[in-house]
Amino acid sequence: MAWSAQVQSWQAFYATAGGGATALVGLLFVALSMQIEVMVARGDVRALAARILNSFLSAIAVALVMLMPTLGARVTGDVFVALALFTLFATVRGMWAGLGSGDRLLQLGHLVRRFGTAVIANVGLVFIGLQMRGGPAGALYNLALYMIVVLATGVYNTWDLILRVAAESRAKAQND
């Protein structure tokens, strides 16, 4: 089956995943803006919020690329490798910022797990991009798995972050 036909058969999936990621970005902004004091005061919270945003933006970028059937498998693979390397750099940079913040709301192990899943996902996207360059047969299924993992971990991390920020905000209000 030709590349464009294979991509065409996945368009509904990527349109749905991209739309869901876009909606989740909006919800993330609304939820965190309601607790903006904690966001501003805590470097680790800001770093994790940026990590979650990057996850959703990566999912949106993958969806948009997959909705362009005129790109060949090789170019699409190259785009995914570049996207993964850029996101990997942002993840590691954010992880160091979160770990370096003095008064942390989030424990070290918590930060490592949250950022570690993103590192693993982006390394996976590099391999998917390389696999796609060699022949897209299994790469499309692996890419779908990547999208599901990125969206699921993004939702879980968002929920966890919102609960932790709300608890910190409540504790601060009780102490005042």
Sequence and secondary structure as in RCSB ss.txt:
>XXXX:A:sequence
MAWSAQVQSWQAFYATAGGGATALVGLLFVALSMQIEVMVARGDVRALAARILNSFLSAIAVALVMLMPTLGARV
TGDVFVALALFTLFATVRGMWAGLGSGDRLLQLGHLVRRFGTAVIANVGLVFIGLQMRGGPAGALYNLALYMIVV
LATGVYNTWDLILRVAAESRAKAQND
>XXXX:A:secstr
  HHHHHHHTHHHHHHHHHHHHHHHHHHHHHHHTTHHHHHH HHHHHHHHHHHHHHHHHHHHHHHHT TTS HHH
HHHHHHHHHHHHHHHHHHHHHHHHH SS SS HHHHHHHHHHHHHHHHHHHHHHHHHHH STTHHHHHHHHHHHH
HHHHHHHHHHHHHHHHHHHHHHHHH 
